[in-house]
């Protein structure tokens, strides 16, 4: 039970990913409101995805009670059938990201050019371009075409991305409005401690990327300033394209999780000055490790 061969919608995959991250068990409720908030979408596609999960055995519905997971999240296995890379939104996203990083796409492109290049329909393209626009590395021009914006595609841009994080994130916990959501931090503490102590084998690469972003958005969400939270999320999204194109260094991630555990413990103890300094050093250390790994250089020059 739990093994599935076929295509699930992106929203359905996102729900299962969240279930794995949260280490949910059979019978746990899949709440529309929580899914809507975590995925940043409206309730209509969430309802469709929940119905899809029920139809494929991942969940079950009870009248007037809602939808529930039909198995432990650790048992879930989705085996997507082989397809051309651009047949899926994720594949098309990766191709556009890779081609842009390798400078095989100009600063300005038209939809017709991209449709011909990737042999896709306008509907397929629009869906992915909308996602990329939400992540902040492309924008639609006023009259015709799309313009690429700065993205994390080099050592210099990675350093700039982290410099903004180092300026912003440690200051968040020092704001007078900062009041940690203790339950949310405790849930994250359990997950981070599990990875630090037992390894990351229970999680996919994409789970770990999403979990890292969620960890660093928690303090921003606790300062009750929507503009700060929006900025932190956007800065995280700008690294997503690069992170999806490389293999996750699990040893490094497990080490970061141990630091996340310590950070959460300091925050929950109310030692915000110490938390601010710890977070600043954590981000500096993470930047040094990524720069030394030279993963961006490998991606930008591969295949040339």
Secondary structure as GFF3:
##gff-version 3
##sequence-region A 1 304
A	DSSP	beta_strand	3	5	.	.	.	ID=ss1
A	DSSP	alpha_helix	10	21	.	.	.	ID=ss2
A	DSSP	beta_strand	29	30	.	.	.	ID=ss3
A	DSSP	alpha_helix	32	39	.	.	.	ID=ss4
A	DSSP	alpha_helix	43	55	.	.	.	ID=ss5
A	DSSP	beta_strand	59	62	.	.	.	ID=ss6
A	DSSP	beta_strand	66	69	.	.	.	ID=ss7
A	DSSP	three_ten_helix	73	75	.	.	.	ID=ss8
A	DSSP	beta_strand	77	79	.	.	.	ID=ss9
A	DSSP	three_ten_helix	85	87	.	.	.	ID=ss10
A	DSSP	alpha_helix	89	101	.	.	.	ID=ss11
A	DSSP	beta_strand	108	109	.	.	.	ID=ss12
A	DSSP	alpha_helix	111	118	.	.	.	ID=ss13
A	DSSP	alpha_helix	122	135	.	.	.	ID=ss14
A	DSSP	beta_strand	138	140	.	.	.	ID=ss15
A	DSSP	beta_strand	146	148	.	.	.	ID=ss16
A	DSSP	alpha_helix	155	172	.	.	.	ID=ss17
A	DSSP	alpha_helix	182	198	.	.	.	ID=ss18
A	DSSP	alpha_helix	205	221	.	.	.	ID=ss19
A	DSSP	alpha_helix	226	244	.	.	.	ID=ss20
A	DSSP	alpha_helix	250	268	.	.	.	ID=ss21
A	DSSP	alpha_helix	272	293	.	.	.	ID=ss22
A	DSSP	alpha_helix	295	301	.	.	.	ID=ss23
###
